[in-house]
């Protein structure tokens, strides 16, 4: 008598997490489960702690709570390899387009006032803003209580560093195309110019904030919609063509696209926390407190920055209309989140 072995049953694809859909996506396979803790996947206590006994990750790192931090999914489904591939393609394209835009003496057609007051000064100072945002995001990356959250914030911080370097690279290209180009006054403007000082002070306050989720909220739901969009969209992107500048909008296209992606992710994370079955009500109170506390100083920074719309010799949209546009956008986003 021959005994027959029954066929193996079940799914042969080993999955250690609950996918968002019927089957795990490639993004989930390379993202979820990278951050272990005693409450999930690590079946011992923390093997290492800080000198004062604190664990490396703790719910006390933020005022908001989640029943399932690992349940967050980046709407863009980004993981490391496609992120690197995409950014590499974007930077190579950017280098080619900028080179072509500045060839043949085109840079000579840029208004002198735009070069001296914007490209040499305010836009040349904007890397300090991007670096400040990068520094601020480093804390949430370290403290984030879910690997999917951590990776999303890591890509955002990386994008901020890329944006910084793109502006600096543009300064080098402009120096080659315009021998008189001089951005040596950018740092002084960052430290003392009335249009930039409130922005710098807000960033310094964000960087020194302890609550990592508060930092994520302020950057994506308040600072970027008000100060960031006012500068990159309402002023630079709309004014550059009016002043003969064909290059700055090329760089801003990627910046604005990345910022929109990060904002979408932040909104998705915020909605998950607001709708948390156990902590949603308390989380809503915390988010309301954050937005109520941070919106006035960030709005004041945006209003101070609006001085750039009225620089002499610059053809720019109306400053009041630009402020109205970004304030409306921020208000609509808050209304959408109902906080």
Secondary structure, 3 states (H helix, E strand, C coil): CCCCCCCCCCCCCCCCCCCCCCCCCHHHHHHCCCCCECCEECCCCCCCECCCCCECCCHHHCCCCCCCHHHCCCCCCCCHHHHHHHHHHHHHHHHHHHHHHCHHHHHHHCCHHHHHHHHHHHHHHHHHHHHHHHHHHHHHHHHCCCHHHHHHHHHHHHHHHHHHHHHHHHHHHHHHHCCCCCCCCHHHHHHHCHHHHHHHHHHHHHHCCCCHHHHHHHHHHHHHHHHHHHHHHHHHHHHHHHHCCCCHHHHHHHHHHHHHHHHHHHHHHHHHHHCCCCCHHHHHHHHHHHHHHHHHHHHHHHHHHHHHHHCCCCCCCCHHHHHHHHHHHHHHHHHHHCC
